[in-house]
Amino acid sequence: MTTSSARRGLITGAAAGALDRALADPQVRHRDMAVELTDRDGDSIKVAGTPLKFVGRFSCEHTYPHRLGADTADILREL
């Protein structure tokens, strides 16, 4: 980024759609760097997989995150 572009507030970056291309890369898919999670109601989301891989642990052990407020009553009971 040049000084003049910095003064104008311009930010350099990757081309549009670069993330989609990166996530479609065969190595990214093979390493489970993007995983799709489905909850018991059938809702699904795509999230980043963990970059840390351990022997004897499989990437398919991801779990869907809890819904907003799902743990509120349990947490408040513990206070």
C-alpha positions in Angstrom: 0.0 0.0 0.0 1.4 3.4 -1.0 1.4 6.4 1.3 -1.1 8.2 -0.9 -3.5 5.3 -0.9 -3.2 5.0 2.9 -4.1 8.7 3.2 -7.2 8.2 1.1 -8.3 5.3 3.3 -7.8 2.7 0.6 -7.0 -0.8 1.7 -5.4 -3.3 -0.6 -6.6 -6.9 -0.4 -7.3 -10.1 -2.3 -9.5 -10.3 -5.3 -13.2 -10.8 -4.7 -14.1 -14.5 -4.4 -10.6 -15.5 -3.2 -12.1 -17.1 -0.1 -14.5 -19.2 -2.1 -11.6 -20.3 -4.3 -9.4 -21.1 -1.3 -12.1 -23.2 0.4 -12.6 -25.1 -2.9 -9.0 -26.1 -3.0 -8.6 -29.9 -2.9 -5.9 -29.8 -0.1 -8.2 -27.6 2.1 -11.0 -30.0 1.7 -8.8 -33.0 2.3 -7.5 -31.5 5.5 -11.0 -30.6 6.7 -10.2 -26.9 7.0 -13.8 -26.1 6.3 -16.4 -28.4 7.7 -20.2 -28.4 7.6 -22.0 -29.0 10.8 -25.6 -30.1 11.2 -27.7 -29.9 14.4 -30.5 -32.3 15.4 -33.1 -30.0 13.8 -31.4 -30.3 10.4 -29.9 -26.8 10.4 -26.4 -26.7 9.0 -23.5 -24.2 9.0 -20.1 -24.1 7.4 -17.3 -23.3 9.8 -13.5 -23.3 9.8 -11.9 -26.6 10.8 -9.1 -26.8 13.3 -5.6 -26.5 11.8 -4.4 -28.7 14.6 -4.4 -32.4 13.7 -3.6 -35.2 16.2 -2.8 -38.8 15.7 -5.8 -41.0 16.6 -8.3 -38.1 16.4 -10.5 -37.6 13.4 -11.7 -34.2 12.0 -15.3 -35.5 11.8 -15.5 -35.1 15.7 -16.8 -31.5 15.3 -20.0 -30.6 17.0 -22.6 -28.0 16.2 -22.4 -25.0 18.5 -25.1 -24.4 21.2 -27.9 -22.1 20.3 -27.8 -18.6 21.7 -29.1 -18.8 25.3 -29.2 -22.6 25.4 -27.0 -22.7 28.5 -28.3 -19.6 30.3 -30.5 -21.3 32.8 -27.7 -23.8 33.8 -25.1 -21.0 34.1 -27.4 -18.9 36.3 -28.2 -21.8 38.5 -24.5 -22.2 39.3 -24.2 -18.5 40.5 
